[in-house]
Amino acid sequence: MFGRLGGTEIMVILAVGFLFFGPKKLPEIGKSFGETIREFKKSAKEAENEVKEAIETEGSK
């Protein structure tokens, strides 16, 4: 899920996040980050579908 990040690296990132943002703000930041990633993936998928559709349209001419 996290690519090449192991358990230790994730724990260090979370610890730094707690120190920098505080435990009350961290869930909000995580939620915002997740929504941003979700929207990016959705946009990328839509762009991919448009390109595929354009290629199919050009191929049928």
PyMOL Python script that loads the backbone (N, CA, C, O; Angstrom):
from pymol import cmd

cmd.read_pdbstr("""\
ATOM      1  N   MET A   1       0.823  -1.185   0.000  1.00  0.00           N
ATOM      2  CA  MET A   1       0.000   0.000   0.000  1.00  0.00           C
ATOM      3  C   MET A   1       0.869   1.253   0.000  1.00  0.00           C
ATOM      4  O   MET A   1       0.536   2.228  -0.674  1.00  0.00           O
ATOM      5  N   PHE A   2       1.956   1.247   0.728  1.00  0.00           N
ATOM      6  CA  PHE A   2       2.796   2.423   0.828  1.00  0.00           C
ATOM      7  C   PHE A   2       4.057   2.315  -0.018  1.00  0.00           C
ATOM      8  O   PHE A   2       5.022   3.043   0.214  1.00  0.00           O
ATOM      9  N   GLY A   3       4.059   1.427  -0.982  1.00  0.00           N
ATOM     10  CA  GLY A   3       5.216   1.303  -1.858  1.00  0.00           C
ATOM     11  C   GLY A   3       6.410   0.735  -1.141  1.00  0.00           C
ATOM     12  O   GLY A   3       6.346  -0.365  -0.592  1.00  0.00           O
ATOM     13  N   ARG A   4       7.487   1.463  -1.139  1.00  0.00           N
ATOM     14  CA  ARG A   4       8.735   0.994  -0.551  1.00  0.00           C
ATOM     15  C   ARG A   4       8.893   1.365   0.908  1.00  0.00           C
ATOM     16  O   ARG A   4       9.919   1.047   1.509  1.00  0.00           O
ATOM     17  N   LEU A   5       7.915   2.024   1.494  1.00  0.00           N
ATOM     18  CA  LEU A   5       8.016   2.407   2.900  1.00  0.00           C
ATOM     19  C   LEU A   5       7.727   1.209   3.793  1.00  0.00           C
ATOM     20  O   LEU A   5       6.733   0.503   3.624  1.00  0.00           O
ATOM     21  N   GLY A   6       8.614   1.007   4.733  1.00  0.00           N
ATOM     22  CA  GLY A   6       8.422  -0.065   5.696  1.00  0.00           C
ATOM     23  C   GLY A   6       7.763   0.456   6.958  1.00  0.00           C
ATOM     24  O   GLY A   6       7.425   1.636   7.046  1.00  0.00           O
ATOM     25  N   GLY A   7       7.583  -0.402   7.915  1.00  0.00           N
ATOM     26  CA  GLY A   7       6.945  -0.026   9.171  1.00  0.00           C
ATOM     27  C   GLY A   7       7.700   1.039   9.942  1.00  0.00           C
ATOM     28  O   GLY A   7       7.102   1.951  10.513  1.00  0.00           O
ATOM     29  N   THR A   8       9.020   0.916   9.955  1.00  0.00           N
ATOM     30  CA  THR A   8       9.837   1.891  10.682  1.00  0.00           C
ATOM     31  C   THR A   8       9.721   3.278  10.067  1.00  0.00           C
ATOM     32  O   THR A   8       9.588   4.271  10.783  1.00  0.00           O
ATOM     33  N   GLU A   9       9.771   3.347   8.740  1.00  0.00           N
ATOM     34  CA  GLU A   9       9.675   4.639   8.066  1.00  0.00           C
ATOM     35  C   GLU A   9       8.326   5.297   8.315  1.00  0.00           C
ATOM     36  O   GLU A   9       8.253   6.506   8.535  1.00  0.00           O
ATOM     37  N   ILE A  10       7.273   4.516   8.281  1.00  0.00           N
ATOM     38  CA  ILE A  10       5.926   5.054   8.527  1.00  0.00           C
ATOM     39  C   ILE A  10       5.822   5.571   9.954  1.00  0.00           C
ATOM     40  O   ILE A  10       5.224   6.621  10.189  1.00  0.00           O
ATOM     41  N   MET A  11       6.398   4.845  10.913  1.00  0.00           N
ATOM     42  CA  MET A  11       6.371   5.286  12.309  1.00  0.00           C
ATOM     43  C   MET A  11       7.126   6.605  12.481  1.00  0.00           C
ATOM     44  O   MET A  11       6.674   7.481  13.219  1.00  0.00           O
ATOM     45  N   VAL A  12       8.262   6.753  11.814  1.00  0.00           N
ATOM     46  CA  VAL A  12       9.030   8.001  11.899  1.00  0.00           C
ATOM     47  C   VAL A  12       8.238   9.155  11.299  1.00  0.00           C
ATOM     48  O   VAL A  12       8.203  10.245  11.871  1.00  0.00           O
ATOM     49  N   ILE A  13       7.607   8.929  10.162  1.00  0.00           N
ATOM     50  CA  ILE A  13       6.794   9.967   9.523  1.00  0.00           C
ATOM     51  C   ILE A  13       5.645  10.383  10.438  1.00  0.00           C
ATOM     52  O   ILE A  13       5.372  11.573  10.589  1.00  0.00           O
ATOM     53  N   LEU A  14       4.978   9.415  11.042  1.00  0.00           N
ATOM     54  CA  LEU A  14       3.881   9.735  11.964  1.00  0.00           C
ATOM     55  C   LEU A  14       4.377  10.491  13.188  1.00  0.00           C
ATOM     56  O   LEU A  14       3.721  11.426  13.646  1.00  0.00           O
ATOM     57  N   ALA A  15       5.533  10.095  13.723  1.00  0.00           N
ATOM     58  CA  ALA A  15       6.079  10.780  14.894  1.00  0.00           C
ATOM     59  C   ALA A  15       6.419  12.238  14.564  1.00  0.00           C
ATOM     60  O   ALA A  15       6.129  13.139  15.351  1.00  0.00           O
ATOM     61  N   VAL A  16       7.024  12.461  13.415  1.00  0.00           N
ATOM     62  CA  VAL A  16       7.339  13.829  13.001  1.00  0.00           C
ATOM     63  C   VAL A  16       6.050  14.614  12.786  1.00  0.00           C
ATOM     64  O   VAL A  16       5.967  15.787  13.150  1.00  0.00           O
ATOM     65  N   GLY A  17       5.051  13.973  12.197  1.00  0.00           N
ATOM     66  CA  GLY A  17       3.753  14.629  12.010  1.00  0.00           C
ATOM     67  C   GLY A  17       3.121  15.030  13.328  1.00  0.00           C
ATOM     68  O   GLY A  17       2.585  16.132  13.446  1.00  0.00           O
ATOM     69  N   PHE A  18       3.175  14.157  14.320  1.00  0.00           N
ATOM     70  CA  PHE A  18       2.635  14.487  15.642  1.00  0.00           C
ATOM     71  C   PHE A  18       3.373  15.671  16.255  1.00  0.00           C
ATOM     72  O   PHE A  18       2.757  16.557  16.848  1.00  0.00           O
ATOM     73  N   LEU A  19       4.691  15.680  16.107  1.00  0.00           N
ATOM     74  CA  LEU A  19       5.475  16.772  16.680  1.00  0.00           C
ATOM     75  C   LEU A  19       5.204  18.098  15.961  1.00  0.00           C
ATOM     76  O   LEU A  19       5.124  19.151  16.593  1.00  0.00           O
ATOM     77  N   PHE A  20       5.067  18.033  14.664  1.00  0.00           N
ATOM     78  CA  PHE A  20       4.930  19.253  13.874  1.00  0.00           C
ATOM     79  C   PHE A  20       3.502  19.802  13.894  1.00  0.00           C
ATOM     80  O   PHE A  20       3.305  21.001  14.090  1.00  0.00           O
ATOM     81  N   PHE A  21       2.506  18.933  13.691  1.00  0.00           N
ATOM     82  CA  PHE A  21       1.116  19.375  13.571  1.00  0.00           C
ATOM     83  C   PHE A  21       0.288  19.156  14.830  1.00  0.00           C
ATOM     84  O   PHE A  21      -0.692  19.867  15.055  1.00  0.00           O
ATOM     85  N   GLY A  22       0.660  18.200  15.637  1.00  0.00           N
ATOM     86  CA  GLY A  22      -0.127  17.880  16.821  1.00  0.00           C
ATOM     87  C   GLY A  22      -1.137  16.788  16.508  1.00  0.00           C
ATOM     88  O   GLY A  22      -1.552  16.627  15.360  1.00  0.00           O
ATOM     89  N   PRO A  23      -1.533  16.034  17.535  1.00  0.00           N
ATOM     90  CA  PRO A  23      -2.421  14.887  17.302  1.00  0.00           C
ATOM     91  C   PRO A  23      -3.840  15.273  16.879  1.00  0.00           C
ATOM     92  O   PRO A  23      -4.532  14.454  16.275  1.00  0.00           O
ATOM     93  N   LYS A  24      -4.289  16.480  17.171  1.00  0.00           N
ATOM     94  CA  LYS A  24      -5.647  16.874  16.788  1.00  0.00           C
ATOM     95  C   LYS A  24      -5.738  17.236  15.312  1.00  0.00           C
ATOM     96  O   LYS A  24      -6.775  17.016  14.686  1.00  0.00           O
ATOM     97  N   LYS A  25      -4.685  17.780  14.757  1.00  0.00           N
ATOM     98  CA  LYS A  25      -4.697  18.245  13.371  1.00  0.00           C
ATOM     99  C   LYS A  25      -4.333  17.138  12.385  1.00  0.00           C
ATOM    100  O   LYS A  25      -4.713  17.213  11.217  1.00  0.00           O
ATOM    101  N   LEU A  26      -3.611  16.122  12.825  1.00  0.00           N
ATOM    102  CA  LEU A  26      -3.119  15.078  11.935  1.00  0.00           C
ATOM    103  C   LEU A  26      -4.227  14.307  11.212  1.00  0.00           C
ATOM    104  O   LEU A  26      -4.076  14.063  10.015  1.00  0.00           O
ATOM    105  N   PRO A  27      -5.328  13.906  11.857  1.00  0.00           N
ATOM    106  CA  PRO A  27      -6.386  13.209  11.114  1.00  0.00           C
ATOM    107  C   PRO A  27      -7.009  14.071  10.006  1.00  0.00           C
ATOM    108  O   PRO A  27      -7.361  13.557   8.944  1.00  0.00           O
ATOM    109  N   GLU A  28      -7.142  15.367  10.252  1.00  0.00           N
ATOM    110  CA  GLU A  28      -7.677  16.260   9.225  1.00  0.00           C
ATOM    111  C   GLU A  28      -6.741  16.331   8.022  1.00  0.00           C
ATOM    112  O   GLU A  28      -7.185  16.326   6.874  1.00  0.00           O
ATOM    113  N   ILE A  29      -5.457  16.398   8.300  1.00  0.00           N
ATOM    114  CA  ILE A  29      -4.467  16.448   7.222  1.00  0.00           C
ATOM    115  C   ILE A  29      -4.487  15.142   6.435  1.00  0.00           C
ATOM    116  O   ILE A  29      -4.424  15.159   5.206  1.00  0.00           O
ATOM    117  N   GLY A  30      -4.573  14.015   7.130  1.00  0.00           N
ATOM    118  CA  GLY A  30      -4.643  12.714   6.458  1.00  0.00           C
ATOM    119  C   GLY A  30      -5.867  12.590   5.586  1.00  0.00           C
ATOM    120  O   GLY A  30      -5.795  12.071   4.473  1.00  0.00           O
ATOM    121  N   LYS A  31      -6.998  13.067   6.089  1.00  0.00           N
ATOM    122  CA  LYS A  31      -8.235  13.007   5.311  1.00  0.00           C
ATOM    123  C   LYS A  31      -8.118  13.864   4.052  1.00  0.00           C
ATOM    124  O   LYS A  31      -8.501  13.432   2.964  1.00  0.00           O
ATOM    125  N   SER A  32      -7.593  15.067   4.201  1.00  0.00           N
ATOM    126  CA  SER A  32      -7.414  15.956   3.050  1.00  0.00           C
ATOM    127  C   SER A  32      -6.463  15.347   2.028  1.00  0.00           C
ATOM    128  O   SER A  32      -6.704  15.421   0.823  1.00  0.00           O
ATOM    129  N   PHE A  33      -5.389  14.749   2.513  1.00  0.00           N
ATOM    130  CA  PHE A  33      -4.422  14.112   1.621  1.00  0.00           C
ATOM    131  C   PHE A  33      -5.070  12.950   0.866  1.00  0.00           C
ATOM    132  O   PHE A  33      -4.852  12.794  -0.335  1.00  0.00           O
ATOM    133  N   GLY A  34      -5.861  12.141   1.561  1.00  0.00           N
ATOM    134  CA  GLY A  34      -6.553  11.026   0.921  1.00  0.00           C
ATOM    135  C   GLY A  34      -7.529  11.484  -0.140  1.00  0.00           C
ATOM    136  O   GLY A  34      -7.614  10.884  -1.211  1.00  0.00           O
ATOM    137  N   GLU A  35      -8.273  12.553   0.152  1.00  0.00           N
ATOM    138  CA  GLU A  35      -9.215  13.091  -0.827  1.00  0.00           C
ATOM    139  C   GLU A  35      -8.491  13.638  -2.049  1.00  0.00           C
ATOM    140  O   GLU A  35      -8.956  13.479  -3.177  1.00  0.00           O
ATOM    141  N   THR A  36      -7.362  14.277  -1.822  1.00  0.00           N
ATOM    142  CA  THR A  36      -6.575  14.813  -2.935  1.00  0.00           C
ATOM    143  C   THR A  36      -6.068  13.688  -3.831  1.00  0.00           C
ATOM    144  O   THR A  36      -6.147  13.778  -5.056  1.00  0.00           O
ATOM    145  N   ILE A  37      -5.553  12.640  -3.223  1.00  0.00           N
ATOM    146  CA  ILE A  37      -5.060  11.492  -4.001  1.00  0.00           C
ATOM    147  C   ILE A  37      -6.206  10.845  -4.778  1.00  0.00           C
ATOM    148  O   ILE A  37      -6.040  10.484  -5.943  1.00  0.00           O
ATOM    149  N   ARG A  38      -7.369  10.698  -4.135  1.00  0.00           N
ATOM    150  CA  ARG A  38      -8.534  10.106  -4.790  1.00  0.00           C
ATOM    151  C   ARG A  38      -8.955  10.922  -6.007  1.00  0.00           C
ATOM    152  O   ARG A  38      -9.231  10.356  -7.065  1.00  0.00           O
ATOM    153  N   GLU A  39      -9.007  12.244  -5.869  1.00  0.00           N
ATOM    154  CA  GLU A  39      -9.381  13.119  -6.980  1.00  0.00           C
ATOM    155  C   GLU A  39      -8.346  13.057  -8.101  1.00  0.00           C
ATOM    156  O   GLU A  39      -8.704  13.069  -9.279  1.00  0.00           O
ATOM    157  N   PHE A  40      -7.066  12.991  -7.740  1.00  0.00           N
ATOM    158  CA  PHE A  40      -6.018  12.893  -8.746  1.00  0.00           C
ATOM    159  C   PHE A  40      -6.160  11.601  -9.545  1.00  0.00           C
ATOM    160  O   PHE A  40      -6.053  11.617 -10.772  1.00  0.00           O
ATOM    161  N   LYS A  41      -6.397  10.490  -8.864  1.00  0.00           N
ATOM    162  CA  LYS A  41      -6.566   9.214  -9.553  1.00  0.00           C
ATOM    163  C   LYS A  41      -7.792   9.242 -10.462  1.00  0.00           C
ATOM    164  O   LYS A  41      -7.760   8.715 -11.573  1.00  0.00           O
ATOM    165  N   LYS A  42      -8.868   9.858  -9.984  1.00  0.00           N
ATOM    166  CA  LYS A  42     -10.088   9.968 -10.780  1.00  0.00           C
ATOM    167  C   LYS A  42      -9.834  10.781 -12.049  1.00  0.00           C
ATOM    168  O   LYS A  42     -10.272  10.400 -13.134  1.00  0.00           O
ATOM    169  N   SER A  43      -9.131  11.893 -11.908  1.00  0.00           N
ATOM    170  CA  SER A  43      -8.820  12.744 -13.059  1.00  0.00           C
ATOM    171  C   SER A  43      -7.903  12.017 -14.044  1.00  0.00           C
ATOM    172  O   SER A  43      -8.084  12.119 -15.257  1.00  0.00           O
ATOM    173  N   ALA A  44      -6.935  11.294 -13.526  1.00  0.00           N
ATOM    174  CA  ALA A  44      -6.024  10.547 -14.385  1.00  0.00           C
ATOM    175  C   ALA A  44      -6.778   9.466 -15.154  1.00  0.00           C
ATOM    176  O   ALA A  44      -6.515   9.247 -16.337  1.00  0.00           O
ATOM    177  N   LYS A  45      -7.702   8.799 -14.497  1.00  0.00           N
ATOM    178  CA  LYS A  45      -8.489   7.747 -15.157  1.00  0.00           C
ATOM    179  C   LYS A  45      -9.375   8.346 -16.249  1.00  0.00           C
ATOM    180  O   LYS A  45      -9.505   7.764 -17.326  1.00  0.00           O
ATOM    181  N   GLU A  46      -9.988   9.513 -15.980  1.00  0.00           N
ATOM    182  CA  GLU A  46     -10.816  10.176 -16.976  1.00  0.00           C
ATOM    183  C   GLU A  46      -9.983  10.592 -18.186  1.00  0.00           C
ATOM    184  O   GLU A  46     -10.422  10.429 -19.324  1.00  0.00           O
ATOM    185  N   ALA A  47      -8.792  11.126 -17.951  1.00  0.00           N
ATOM    186  CA  ALA A  47      -7.910  11.523 -19.044  1.00  0.00           C
ATOM    187  C   ALA A  47      -7.504  10.303 -19.867  1.00  0.00           C
ATOM    188  O   ALA A  47      -7.457  10.365 -21.096  1.00  0.00           O
ATOM    189  N   GLU A  48      -7.213   9.201 -19.191  1.00  0.00           N
ATOM    190  CA  GLU A  48      -6.839   7.971 -19.886  1.00  0.00           C
ATOM    191  C   GLU A  48      -7.989   7.480 -20.766  1.00  0.00           C
ATOM    192  O   GLU A  48      -7.776   7.064 -21.905  1.00  0.00           O
ATOM    193  N   ASN A  49      -9.199   7.532 -20.231  1.00  0.00           N
ATOM    194  CA  ASN A  49     -10.362   7.105 -21.014  1.00  0.00           C
ATOM    195  C   ASN A  49     -10.586   8.006 -22.228  1.00  0.00           C
ATOM    196  O   ASN A  49     -10.942   7.515 -23.299  1.00  0.00           O
ATOM    197  N   GLU A  50     -10.384   9.319 -22.076  1.00  0.00           N
ATOM    198  CA  GLU A  50     -10.526  10.238 -23.205  1.00  0.00           C
ATOM    199  C   GLU A  50      -9.497   9.956 -24.288  1.00  0.00           C
ATOM    200  O   GLU A  50      -9.815  10.010 -25.476  1.00  0.00           O
ATOM    201  N   VAL A  51      -8.271   9.655 -23.889  1.00  0.00           N
ATOM    202  CA  VAL A  51      -7.230   9.338 -24.863  1.00  0.00           C
ATOM    203  C   VAL A  51      -7.568   8.046 -25.591  1.00  0.00           C
ATOM    204  O   VAL A  51      -7.424   7.965 -26.811  1.00  0.00           O
ATOM    205  N   LYS A  52      -8.014   7.036 -24.855  1.00  0.00           N
ATOM    206  CA  LYS A  52      -8.392   5.770 -25.486  1.00  0.00           C
ATOM    207  C   LYS A  52      -9.537   5.972 -26.467  1.00  0.00           C
ATOM    208  O   LYS A  52      -9.538   5.399 -27.556  1.00  0.00           O
ATOM    209  N   GLU A  53     -10.514   6.791 -26.076  1.00  0.00           N
ATOM    210  CA  GLU A  53     -11.655   7.069 -26.952  1.00  0.00           C
ATOM    211  C   GLU A  53     -11.200   7.802 -28.212  1.00  0.00           C
ATOM    212  O   GLU A  53     -11.678   7.498 -29.305  1.00  0.00           O
ATOM    213  N   ALA A  54     -10.293   8.752 -28.077  1.00  0.00           N
ATOM    214  CA  ALA A  54      -9.783   9.487 -29.236  1.00  0.00           C
ATOM    215  C   ALA A  54      -9.019   8.555 -30.164  1.00  0.00           C
ATOM    216  O   ALA A  54      -9.132   8.669 -31.385  1.00  0.00           O
ATOM    217  N   ILE A  55      -8.249   7.642 -29.604  1.00  0.00           N
ATOM    218  CA  ILE A  55      -7.503   6.694 -30.432  1.00  0.00           C
ATOM    219  C   ILE A  55      -8.454   5.776 -31.180  1.00  0.00           C
ATOM    220  O   ILE A  55      -8.248   5.492 -32.360  1.00  0.00           O
ATOM    221  N   GLU A  56      -9.488   5.314 -30.505  1.00  0.00           N
ATOM    222  CA  GLU A  56     -10.474   4.445 -31.160  1.00  0.00           C
ATOM    223  C   GLU A  56     -11.207   5.183 -32.268  1.00  0.00           C
ATOM    224  O   GLU A  56     -11.484   4.610 -33.322  1.00  0.00           O
ATOM    225  N   THR A  57     -11.523   6.454 -32.036  1.00  0.00           N
ATOM    226  CA  THR A  57     -12.208   7.270 -33.047  1.00  0.00           C
ATOM    227  C   THR A  57     -11.311   7.470 -34.263  1.00  0.00           C
ATOM    228  O   THR A  57     -11.776   7.368 -35.398  1.00  0.00           O
ATOM    229  N   GLU A  58     -10.049   7.751 -34.041  1.00  0.00           N
ATOM    230  CA  GLU A  58      -9.106   7.938 -35.151  1.00  0.00           C
ATOM    231  C   GLU A  58      -8.866   6.631 -35.890  1.00  0.00           C
ATOM    232  O   GLU A  58      -8.681   6.636 -37.107  1.00  0.00           O
ATOM    233  N   GLY A  59      -8.865   5.517 -35.176  1.00  0.00           N
ATOM    234  CA  GLY A  59      -8.621   4.226 -35.796  1.00  0.00           C
ATOM    235  C   GLY A  59      -9.766   3.759 -36.679  1.00  0.00           C
ATOM    236  O   GLY A  59      -9.553   2.998 -37.622  1.00  0.00           O
ATOM    237  N   SER A  60     -10.976   4.209 -36.379  1.00  0.00           N
ATOM    238  CA  SER A  60     -12.128   3.768 -37.152  1.00  0.00           C
ATOM    239  C   SER A  60     -12.355   4.592 -38.406  1.00  0.00           C
ATOM    240  O   SER A  60     -13.206   4.246 -39.225  1.00  0.00           O
ATOM    241  N   LYS A  61     -11.600   5.688 -38.573  1.00  0.00           N
ATOM    242  CA  LYS A  61     -11.763   6.534 -39.764  1.00  0.00           C
ATOM    243  C   LYS A  61     -11.036   5.995 -40.944  1.00  0.00           C
ATOM    244  O   LYS A  61     -11.076   6.592 -42.020  1.00  0.00           O
TER     245      LYS A  61
END
""", "prot")
cmd.dss("prot")
cmd.show_as("cartoon", "prot")
cmd.util.cbc("prot")
cmd.orient("prot")
